[in-house]
Amino acid sequence: MNQTPRGKLYIGANEATCLYVLPKTFARFKQLYPPVQISIYRNFSHKTLQKVQEGAVDLGIVTLPQNLSTNSES
């Protein structure tokens, strides 16, 4: 079965990643998978990790080592 992915992809990343890394990557992704809508959550890495833990984003791209805790402290 050969199905094209579709739906919405929620991605979290910091400002620099959103500005300098993701545009070229997303352009290529949209060429390959036009039915997929990408939604970006842009914030600091620790906030992005928090959104991943909450299930609010599908993928988080973070910089610098981050401590991943199992509690919901901010």
Secondary structure, DSSP 8 states (H G I E B T S, - for coil): ------EEEEEEE-HHIIIIIHHHHHHHHHHH-TTEEEEEEE--HHHHHHHHHHTS-SEEE--S-----SS---
